[in-house]
């Protein structure tokens, strides 16, 4: 999910244990979202990530507090919080179903013209249902796209992150000779 939706490098393995530079932590702390997703915030800030090999020891006491339900909730948080790609997938599936429905209508009409003795009830009904279902999914995907953009704007998602300012003169509009 992180690779497809957030652009995580494929060769990177993410865990709960990590080290980050101070500017990344400052960017994470700026998040006002009531459902923060740490790796989404990190990947939004930087792609300069590397893995370091460490030896993982077995847990000495107790067991993990992450149940399947909590892990599913965490996954859904990451799935919905940082990308509008799921909404675009919904729109694409809706468009595909609509095209299939229109193709089914064309096939049913041609088949009925060539073979007038065959009843066209089931195939024409399925074609119309595909068209209506596809258009509904397409419409919901488009509405979702607008809602997703509003969410990203309200969430104060930055278009870029400034790591370092090299010269104050540039900010004041003065030319650097």
C-alpha positions as CSV (number, residue, x, y, z in Angstrom):
1,X,0.0,0.0,0.0
2,X,2.8,2.5,0.9
3,X,4.6,1.9,-2.4
4,X,1.5,2.3,-4.5
5,X,-0.2,5.1,-2.7
6,X,2.6,7.1,-1.0
7,X,5.6,6.4,-3.2
8,X,7.7,4.4,-0.7
9,X,10.9,3.1,-2.3
10,X,10.5,-0.6,-3.0
11,X,13.8,-1.7,-1.4
12,X,12.9,-0.1,2.0
13,X,11.4,-2.1,4.8
14,X,9.6,0.1,7.4
15,X,9.2,-0.8,11.0
16,X,8.1,0.9,14.2
17,X,11.7,1.5,15.2
18,X,13.4,4.2,13.3
19,X,15.8,7.2,13.5
20,X,14.9,10.5,11.9
21,X,16.6,13.9,11.5
22,X,15.2,16.8,13.5
23,X,13.6,18.6,10.5
24,X,11.5,15.5,9.8
25,X,10.3,15.3,13.4
26,X,9.4,19.0,13.3
27,X,7.3,18.4,10.1
28,X,5.6,15.4,11.7
29,X,4.7,17.5,14.7
30,X,3.0,20.1,12.5
31,X,0.3,17.5,11.7
32,X,-3.1,18.6,13.1
33,X,-4.9,15.5,11.9
34,X,-6.6,13.5,14.6
35,X,-5.6,10.3,12.8
36,X,-1.9,10.7,12.2
37,X,-0.1,8.0,10.1
38,X,3.6,8.3,10.9
39,X,5.0,6.7,7.8
40,X,2.7,8.8,5.6
41,X,4.0,11.9,7.3
42,X,7.6,10.8,6.9
43,X,7.2,9.9,3.2
44,X,5.4,13.2,2.6
45,X,8.5,15.0,4.1
46,X,11.3,13.0,2.5
47,X,12.2,10.1,0.2
48,X,15.8,10.1,1.5
49,X,15.4,6.9,3.5
50,X,17.7,3.9,4.1
51,X,17.6,0.6,6.0
52,X,20.2,-0.4,8.5
53,X,20.5,-4.1,9.5
54,X,19.9,-4.8,13.2
55,X,19.5,-7.9,15.2
56,X,15.9,-8.3,16.4
57,X,15.5,-10.1,19.6
58,X,12.5,-12.1,20.7
59,X,10.1,-10.3,23.1
60,X,11.0,-11.1,26.7
61,X,7.6,-10.5,28.2
62,X,3.9,-10.2,27.2
63,X,2.7,-9.9,23.6
64,X,2.1,-7.2,21.1
65,X,-0.8,-4.8,21.7
66,X,-1.6,-4.8,18.0
67,X,-4.6,-7.0,17.3
68,X,-5.8,-7.8,13.8
69,X,-8.5,-5.2,14.3
70,X,-6.0,-2.5,15.3
71,X,-3.7,-3.4,12.4
72,X,-6.7,-3.2,10.0
73,X,-7.6,0.2,11.4
74,X,-4.0,1.4,11.0
75,X,-3.9,0.2,7.4
76,X,-7.2,2.0,6.7
77,X,-5.9,5.2,8.2
78,X,-2.8,5.0,5.9
79,X,-5.0,4.0,3.0
80,X,-7.3,7.0,3.2
81,X,-5.3,9.7,4.8
82,X,-2.6,10.6,2.3
83,X,-3.9,9.8,-1.2
84,X,-6.9,10.2,-3.5
85,X,-5.8,7.2,-5.6
86,X,-8.5,4.9,-4.1
87,X,-11.1,7.4,-5.3
88,X,-9.5,7.4,-8.8
89,X,-9.6,3.6,-8.8
90,X,-13.3,3.8,-8.1
91,X,-13.8,6.2,-11.0
92,X,-11.8,3.9,-13.3
93,X,-13.8,0.8,-12.3
94,X,-17.0,2.8,-12.8
95,X,-15.9,3.8,-16.3
96,X,-14.9,0.3,-17.1
97,X,-18.3,-1.1,-16.0
98,X,-20.1,1.6,-18.0
99,X,-18.1,0.7,-21.2
100,X,-18.8,-3.0,-20.6
101,X,-22.5,-2.1,-20.2
102,X,-22.6,-0.1,-23.4
103,X,-20.8,-2.9,-25.2
104,X,-23.4,-5.3,-23.9
105,X,-26.2,-3.2,-25.1
106,X,-24.7,-3.0,-28.6
107,X,-24.1,-6.7,-28.6
108,X,-27.7,-7.4,-27.4
109,X,-29.2,-5.1,-30.1
110,X,-27.1,-6.6,-32.9
111,X,-27.9,-10.1,-31.6
112,X,-31.6,-9.4,-31.5
113,X,-31.5,-8.0,-35.1
114,X,-29.7,-11.0,-36.4
115,X,-31.8,-13.5,-34.4
116,X,-35.3,-12.0,-33.8
117,X,-36.6,-15.3,-32.4
118,X,-34.3,-15.1,-29.3
119,X,-35.7,-13.3,-26.2
120,X,-33.3,-10.5,-25.1
121,X,-34.6,-10.0,-21.6
122,X,-31.7,-11.2,-19.4
123,X,-28.8,-9.8,-21.4
124,X,-30.4,-6.4,-22.0
125,X,-31.3,-6.2,-18.3
126,X,-27.7,-7.0,-17.3
127,X,-26.3,-4.5,-19.7
128,X,-28.5,-1.7,-18.4
129,X,-27.5,-2.7,-14.8
130,X,-23.9,-2.5,-15.8
131,X,-24.4,0.9,-17.3
132,X,-26.3,2.3,-14.3
133,X,-23.8,0.7,-11.8
134,X,-20.8,1.9,-13.7
135,X,-22.1,5.5,-14.0
136,X,-23.0,5.4,-10.3
137,X,-19.4,4.3,-9.4
138,X,-18.0,6.9,-11.8
139,X,-20.1,9.7,-10.3
140,X,-19.2,8.6,-6.7
141,X,-15.5,8.6,-7.7
142,X,-15.7,12.1,-9.1
143,X,-17.5,13.4,-6.0
144,X,-14.9,11.6,-3.9
145,X,-12.2,13.3,-5.9
146,X,-13.6,16.7,-4.9
147,X,-14.0,15.6,-1.3
148,X,-10.4,14.2,-1.3
149,X,-9.0,17.4,-2.6
150,X,-10.9,19.4,0.1
151,X,-9.6,17.0,2.7
152,X,-6.0,17.4,1.6
153,X,-6.5,21.2,1.6
154,X,-8.1,21.2,5.1
155,X,-5.4,18.9,6.4
156,X,-2.8,21.5,5.4
157,X,-0.8,19.0,3.4
158,X,2.2,20.9,2.1
159,X,3.1,20.7,-1.6
160,X,6.8,20.7,-0.6
161,X,8.9,20.9,2.6
162,X,11.7,23.4,3.0
163,X,14.6,21.7,4.7
164,X,17.1,24.6,4.8
165,X,17.2,28.2,3.8
166,X,20.6,29.1,2.4
167,X,20.4,32.9,2.2
168,X,18.0,35.3,3.9
169,X,18.8,37.8,1.0
170,X,16.9,35.6,-1.4
171,X,13.8,35.8,0.8
172,X,13.9,39.6,0.9
173,X,14.1,39.9,-2.9
174,X,17.7,41.1,-3.0
175,X,20.0,39.8,-5.7
176,X,22.9,37.8,-4.7
177,X,26.0,39.0,-6.7
